[in-house]
Amino acid sequence: MKVSKSVRQVLICCVCLLLLPSFLFAATAVDYYNAGTSLQQREKWYEAIEQYLEAVQLNPAYGEAWYSLSECCYETGEFDLALLYLDQADALIKNRSDLQNLRGFIYICLGRTSDAKALFESILTRYPNDVDARFGLAELEILEGRVSGAEKQYQAALQRQSRNSRAILSLALVSWELGKTKAAGDYIEQALRLFNGDARVYWFASYISLQQKDMAAAETYVRRALQLKEDYDEAYSLLSDILFMQGRYEEVLEICSYRIILDRNCTNAWYLKGLSETKLGRIENAFISYETGLDIAPQDELMRAALEMLAIQYTDVEDPRREGWAKYHTKKAGEYSDKFLSVQATYEYLRALRLNPFDASARLAYADLLLADGYAESYLAQIQFVQNQGKADAALNNTIEAYTSLLYDTLPQKWDVNPLYLNKKRWTVGIYYQQPAAEDIHQDATRITSLFYADMFSDSSSLSVTADESPASTFTEAFARARRAGYDYFMMYSYTENERELTATAKVYSGRTGNAVTSWSVYRTGNDMFSNAMQKMKEKLNQAMPYYAKIIARNGPSLLLDAGRLDGAAVDQTWDVIAKGGIRTADFGTGITYTDDSVLGTVTFSAVGEEIASGMLVQKGFYDRVNVGDLVVLQKQSLKEEPAVETDAADMPPVDGQLTASPQEPPLLQLLRKIR
């Protein structure tokens, strides 16, 4: 069919009209930049980054987009990337102090504090009224522990900009930190008066009221923040914390459910949901909440600790779910083993076996680690456990037979003693904690981690450690509880964390006298920081406890003691033999004390196994008064005076330049960074 010229013209026009939007309305770099700016203003950092990346892809010379990219990466904690983008912006934008200030803040987060200080001071030399540079110097003052110095910097900033909300709110926080509660309240009132439409101002007013334990005011302020900004997730989080601390768990569940509807990947909401359900006795619901949260964020070690403590308390060892919960640890253990990290692998296998003792593959893998460390007797005991469960194949049965024959001449065989049935518990330790005013990342973290810490000693042969579920308001209360429980020692435990760091602290006291024994603080950052910190905390307590052994058998002058290589015993050591009941803990520091009158003789170890040792007795005096059940103490195990705070180099972060970084960024600094 022949189409007329006029019809063809009409068709061409229609096609052009259809294609016109793609030419007229193709997004430009400016369009992407504006979209990113809108998202950045709403603190949607990742979405903003996506828009800015589109902008610089279309226009690589778009300096403002590079700068905004750097700002967003700084907010998300990608500091190396933020610095890379800032270098791109710096090459395109000249003579802008805001770029250099951002560089200084990035330097602080990267630990380059000397560079940051020099940069901020250089900016103030050229621009004395630049308040952002003063904010940077204030952060450095706080990192050095000089809060009063930070206060002066914020005051100087406020003098130059009397309506600067960041300066006013910062002064409220540092005043509170310095104990100037009236000044803190005055600054908050000033901020509320000047910026009564700013939701963030009400958030900080709520936070400070919470620190003052004024729950009613804290709740009022945070609800006002939500009226001003309905999608303010940080305010919902704070409100749920306030309600949780008041025991209003049903309301907490409502808020958590709402936050999860808005963002199913909100792991903090899943955690608090599980915690609230636990408080309400809805244990099965709590398991579901924790499991869902861990599916989203398997690296959330504290949520995992909460689930495991719940599993140990409320499920039988035969519960099939325990197998699934233990798989996380067996997988981690395998990864560590592949990297020849036996200490970390051992920890993970022990956690797996704590949850699922009948996991034959995990127990055999753990046994292999024991054998690699030279503990053949312990290896045999572990694989015999698997055999007793009816899970041994022909190869394992042959291995058991071979090692049983190989170890026929060991001390347990010679003395007909099974070390598995020995009671080698030496000391009882109670763990107490004081409830923090608020816990920002994980509510109830101090309680949960103290329970987890105590549970780690379930495999200890020498220590019986118990954590108290309820907080102790004072040291006096903890001491009284420890005395009533009959603990040899007790510990005041504390725990602080942020998203990238944690510090666990222990102060150990004598349960008999209440005198300080020793203390230590463990700092960790990076991946697996919680499990690494808890391993170190366990090692510290084991090292702090004095050791003694018991006589468990005697054949003439030959004595058998329940101390072996695993306890630090060695051939040719000489130990004092003490009458049963003749030792006690030292009045000060760690160690054991006993009188000369209680010494019955000495024993020098001639053969040392993994769990037991034997040696020859040299009695003191004419009469032989040594009996089974008497004690032996390594000679010269004198009272050890410990420093007030014990730290290892590994427990401290690196030091940069002339400024010393604190073991953990102060919570005050983390709060100040929320102010924008």
Secondary structure, 3 states (H helix, E strand, C coil): CCCCHHHHHHHHHHHHHHHHHHHHCCCCHHHHHHHHHHHHHCCCHHHHHHHHHHHHHHCCCCHHHHHHHHHHHHHCCCHHHHHHHHHHHHHHCCCCHHHHHHHHHHHHHCCCHHHHHHHHHHHHHHCCCCHHHHHHHHHHHHHCCCHHHHHHHHHHHHHHCCCCHHHHHHHHHHHHHCCCHHHHHHHHHHHHHHCCCCHHHHHHHHHHHHHCCCHHHHHHHHHHHHHHCCCCHHHHHHHHHHHHHCCCHHHHHHHHHHHHHHCCCCHHHHHHHHHHHHHCCCHHHHHHHHHHHHHHCCCCHHHHHHHHHHHHHHCCCCCCHHHHHHHHHHHHHHHHHHCCCHHHHHHHHHHHHHHCCCCHHHHHHHHHHHHHCCCHHHHHHHHHHHHHCCCCCHHHHHHHHHHHHHCCCCHHHHHCCCHHHCCCCCEEEEEEECCCCCCCCCCCHHHHHHHHHHHHHHHCCCEEEEECCCCCCCHHHHHHHHHHHCCCEEEEEEEEECCCEEEEEEEEEECCCCCEEEEEEEEEECCCHHHHHHHHHHHHHHHHCCCCEEEEEEECCEEEECCCHHHCCCCCCEEEEECCCCCEECCCCECEECCHHHEEEEEEEEEECCCCEEEEEEECCCCCCCCCCCEEEECCCCCECCCCCECCHHHCCCCECCECCCCCCCHHHHHHCCCC
